[in-house]
Amino acid sequence: MDRLNEVDTTGVEPMTQVLFEAGETATLRADVPATPLGNQAALANAPQPGAGYFKVPKVIER
């Protein structure tokens, strides 16, 4: 926080929120319900599918 306090913010207006009313320039799309992908389609291009799941290398040693 000390390093951030050293930054010169003269002339910068505070923001109240990240999303703001932007009219036609807004980048958000409408939230439209869609059919889920499904297990078979999700695993169709998986390098190592197995038993309905993605197989991945072990990364945690116990």
trRosetta pair geometry for C-beta under 8 A, 3 or more apart (Angstrom, degrees):
i j d omega theta_ij theta_ji phi_ij phi_ji
1 4 5.5 -56 -150 38 39 111
1 5 6.2 43 152 -24 69 104
2 5 5.6 -53 -150 33 32 113
2 6 6.9 39 150 -26 62 101
3 6 5.7 -50 -159 23 37 116
3 7 7.8 49 145 -32 60 91
4 7 5.8 -36 -166 6 45 116
9 12 4.4 -79 -173 39 81 126
15 18 7.0 56 151 -82 138 44
17 20 6.6 149 82 -70 92 76
19 28 7.7 31 -136 -40 124 136
22 25 4.7 -96 159 75 107 89
22 26 4.2 140 72 -69 111 76
23 26 6.7 173 71 -19 27 95
37 41 5.0 -135 167 87 85 121
37 42 5.1 94 116 -62 128 92
38 41 4.6 73 70 18 99 107
38 42 6.6 -170 88 -13 47 91
39 42 5.8 -60 -145 36 27 111
39 43 6.3 6 165 -2 65 114
39 52 5.6 -15 -176 -152 138 92
40 43 6.3 -71 -145 48 25 98
40 44 6.5 54 152 -62 63 88
41 44 5.5 -21 -151 -20 34 121
42 46 7.7 34 132 -43 64 115
43 46 4.7 -43 -155 2 63 129
43 49 4.1 83 -174 -114 117 140
43 52 7.3 -126 -39 -147 156 35
43 53 7.9 99 -95 100 129 4
43 54 6.9 -157 -110 -75 89 70
46 49 4.2 101 75 -58 130 90
46 54 5.3 -140 -141 -116 138 84
46 55 7.7 113 153 27 124 73
48 54 7.4 84 78 -171 73 57
48 55 3.9 -75 117 64 110 115
48 56 7.8 165 66 -67 118 34
49 52 7.8 28 179 -91 101 9
49 53 7.3 156 -158 78 66 35
49 54 6.6 -50 -107 -105 63 45
49 55 6.8 161 -128 1 11 93
50 53 6.3 -31 74 62 67 80
50 55 4.7 44 17 -48 117 121
56 59 7.6 -26 132 -20 110 106
58 61 7.8 89 142 -77 111 53
